[in-house]
Amino acid sequence: MNNHEHYIARCIELAKNGFGTTYPNPMVGSVIVYNGQIIGEGWHKKAGEPHAEVNAIRSVRDRSLLDKATIYVSLEPCSHFGKTPPCCDLIIENKIPNVVISTVDSNIKVAGKGIKRLREAGANVIVGVLEDKCYELNQRFFTFHEKKRPFIILKWAQTKDGFIAPLEKKEQKPVWITNLYSRQLVHKWRTEEQAILVGTQTVIDDNPQLNARDWDGNNPIRIIIDQNNRIPRTSYVFDNQTKTILFSKNKTLISSENCIFEVIDFQQNIAQQIIDKLYEHQIQSLIIEGGAQTLQTFIEANLWDEARIFTGNIEFGNGIKAPILNQIPYKKEEIATDELLIIRNYD
């Protein structure tokens, strides 16, 4: 690993501190180096707050060193006014002569404009260091801007004999297949994604809260499919504690700030219509937690990027079959008594 790669790798480490808190902005880290020593570091923490480059520059004790330093950034510095001023301007104002950027920002508001402005101001700009790693870091952001849809994660738990749920339930609550550690990990994932989606039957059967109560972080936006408006108004999804978007074929209630009703045509491509609407709502990432019919809808439409499949250490003997994916697993790990399989969709 050369020096540029070393410092960009540090930028990536810093950027990860913003996982789940920067939406709709990307995760970005920045490092400032003078004479082989890091003299400043920063990362973007939350939309509306200073960007990584700003925090890195502010952390430098001796600002007189900046005109002889190199600033490393995991994503192209912004060149437009949003909730904060352009980072390019701050770099130029501080006369930082060398700028090393991992990857270009695909947001149309930036998309090479920041690099162009820096070069026009006389900076020596290098682009493309550890580009693949930085792209993966912000795959949600890039998917949203390049494919015009959220990054989609499928998640389900299945028994050792391949069932996702029993045929019948005696109580309106989840039937747990996985252990406590796996369930806590799922709540951590919920804090990292912008939205969570389930279908009608899951809400009717389990009355889920769809929050991250077992992990410290933001609750995801709740996305509910309720074609015929069958979900009882006493369900948790109507508690107004978290922003909720409900998809049905008829709008029977008036939307409020925290509960939005969207109408789609259930005779057409349901999955595509939903993600088109979520794109309009500026939702960059979505974790789909079932049930089987909902998951299968997105699988058949080939609208998913990653699947996270738990196999618990129990058997049902009979029940609702879990979906089947034919892709080669990307990763396999053990969570105590459970197995976690991660599959990526490269289509």
JORA-V978992 format. One line per field, one symbol per residue. phi: phi as a letter, one per 40 degrees, with the letter a starting at -180 (. if undefined). A space follows every 50 residues. Layout:
phi = ???
This chain:
phi = .ccccdccdcdcdcdccccgbcdccccbbabbbbfgbcbaaaacbadgcd cdcccccccccbcccccbbbbbbcadccbbcbcbcccdccccdcfccbbb bcaccccdcbfgccccccccchccbbbhcfccccccdbccccdcccbfac cbbcbabbcccgbcaccbbcbcacccbcccccccccccdcccbcabbbcd cccccbfccfbbccacicccccbbcadbfccccccdcbcgcbdbbbbacb ccbccbcbabbbbbcccbcccccccccccccgccaabbbhccccdcdccc cfbababbbcbccbbcgaiccccbbcccdcababbfcbbbbbbbbcc
